[in-house]
Amino acid sequence: MSFDNLGGERFISLVTFRRSGDRVATPVWFAHEGERIVIGTFANSGKVKRLRHTEKVEIAPCNFRGLVRGSYVSGIGALLEPSSADGASEALADKYGWQWDMFGRKLDIYISVTPAGD
């Protein structure tokens, strides 16, 4: 399974899971970097806290308000070490251009999502 169906999309709905198992969906910017998807966010965000206890995620194409426009796909989320985040930042900058320069450069942690093998 891959994320090829997201090629022309500008936003995805990223679902992370609370300890209780409840789903929390958030619309985010993303970029392809090889076989994985990368997402920038703030280190103290809820999605980062939720990823620290479970790597299970789901993603689907959506609009900027989070209205999902396709099926969710299972993935494995991981927080990137700063040493491996340069490629993620570059991929997002290439995709979003001036918007990334204005808004994205303030983000301080990156998430990698790879397809789940189910």
Buried (B, 14 or more C-beta within 10 A) or exposed (E): EEBEEBEEBBBBBBBBBEEEEEEEBBBBBBBBBEEBBBBBBEEEBEBBEBBEEEBBBBBBBBEEEBEBEBEBBBBBBBBBEEEEBEBBBBBBBEBBEEEBEEEBEEBBBBBBBBBBEE
